[in-house]
Amino acid sequence: MIAQACRFGAVGVLATLVHIALGLFLFRCGITLHVANALAFCGAFLFGFTAHYFFTFADKSAPILVALSRYFIVAVTGYVLNGGILITAESTGRISAEPALVLAVVLAALLSFFLSRNWAF
């Protein structure tokens, strides 16, 4: 179980870095914050699911489509939290776009860890 938790953490960190790096790259290339975030979310989702299914939880017996649908629900829940943080940051003007993106991704990752560990896989 400890090894699995370490694998989950490593994949989560890598997926979070993929999301942040891709989101910042796209934003800096002139894509609007929300579109950049959505595209980065898709990239991180594909990376995270593949790594969790074949690496973190390779010993689980859930069929790939069952795990994919559950993980999709987990990811969308995290994305809704992520988007809510960005909308709040933009509407209040209390935090600029780049730190808001990082904060949103990190908080959504923490929620995703909890739900994935206890339900999705």
N, C-alpha and C positions, 0 to 999 in steps of 0.2 A: 504494500500500500504506500509506503514512503517513496519507493521508486516511481510509482505511478503519479503521486503528487508532485514529485520533482519534474517528471516529464510534462505534466499538465502545466506547471508553472513556466517551464522553458518554452513550450508552444505558445502559451498565453503572452509571454513577454515578446516573443518573436512576432506574433500576430499583431500585438499592440504597436510594435515598432514599424511593421509594415503599414498599418493604418496611419500612424502619425507621419511617417516619411512620405508615403504616397499622397496623403492629404496636403501636407505642406508643399510638396513639389508641385502638385496640380494648382494649388492656390497661388503660389508664386509664379506660375506660368500664365496666370490671368483668368483661371477658371473661378467662378464665384465660390464662396466658402461652402455653401450647402451642396453644390454639385460636386465640388472636390471631395467633400466629406462622404457623399453617397458613393462615389466611385472608389474611394479608398476603403470604405466599408465593404464593398463587394470583393475587392482584392483580399482584404484581411479575412473575410468570411470563407472564401475558397481555400486560402492557405490554412486557416485554423481547423476547418472541418476535416480536410484531408490529413493533416498531421495528427489530429486527435483520433480519428478513426483508425488510421493505419499504424500509429506510433503510441500515443498515450493510452488508448483503450483497445489495443489490438487483441487483447484476450477476452473482450466482451463478445457476446453472441448475437447482439442486436443486428438484424438485417440492415444493410446500408441505407435503404430508403426510410426505414423507421428512425434510425439515428439521424439521418439528414433532416427529416421533417421536425424532429424534436430540437435539433441544433438550430434549425432555421427559426423556430419560435424563440429560443433563447437569444439568438442574434438580433432578431427584430425587437425584442424587449430591450436589449441593450442599446439598439439604435434609436429607439424612441426616447430613452433617457438621454442619450447623446444629443439628439436633435433638440430636446427640451432645454438642455443646458446652453446650447449655442443660441437658440432663440432668446432665451432669457439674457444671455450676455450681450447680444446685439441690441435688444430693446432697452436695456438699462444703461448701456454704455459704460459699465463699471469695469469691464475687462476687454482688452483688445482681442482681435480675431485669433491670432496664433496661440496665445496662452489659453484662450477659451477652448480651442480645438484639442489641445493637449489634455486639459482638465476633463473635458467631456469623454475623451477616449479612455482615459485611465479609470474614471468612475464606472463607465459602462463595462470595462474589462473586469472589474471587481464583481459586479453583479453577474456577469456571464460565468465567471468561475464558480460562484455559488450555485447557480442553476444547472450548469453542466455537470458538476460533480454530484449533485443530488438527484438529478432527473434525466437529463438528455442522453447520457451514455450509460 
